[in-house]
Amino acid sequence: MGRAVIVDEKFCFEEETQLTVHKTSVFFPGDGFVVYNPKGEVMLRFDSYYGPHPLPKDELVLMDATGNCLLTLIRKKPSLHQRWEGLLGEKMEKESPIFCVRRSSIIGRSNVVVDVYGDPGEEYQIDGSYPQRCCTIFSTSLASSSKEPMAEIKRKVDPSTHVMLGKDVFLLCLRPGFDSAFAMALVLVLDQMFDDADIDDGDDNADPSPAVEDSSS
């Protein structure tokens, strides 16, 4: 499959790449995200300052390392499917979204579907359990019903101790040519869709749910 450039060519890697994602705390727990490239350099970030118990956010801004706005993610209301839309750069009046993210069903556990506008055949599906940091972003073909893995969210293991790290540090593994900024935008939306505050951190060996929703809900 060719390059999947949604945000910018510079966020696409020529080889399979693992980014480290850290759910950060500036003033309060779970305040934002920082994404590091394989060299340990800050590549992407998301910040919020809404207090220790924030309400669900309706507008998210993904930035590069210097604070430039790359994508604005807007929660559409009302929406039973928890629909989000992504816009390039800062939110501007009458600007059209370039993709939308939504749950495939409002009943029970469901996967997440991503529609990319401008190409009616371009669609992605996210399967797995985000609260357990174990899910895959697939490119799907509407014509052949095939699925090709493009990115994966998974737990990170400390290479020196071989101990699995907590869920606030995880890996975003990318296939060659897949837009890392677009992939991280999907992580931000998943984090809003599926609250993992009540997940038992001690249950690290439990089998992940087959859906992106927490199996305990």
Order of alpha helices (4+ residues) and beta strands (2+ residues): beta-beta-beta-beta-beta-beta-beta-beta-beta-beta-beta-beta-alpha
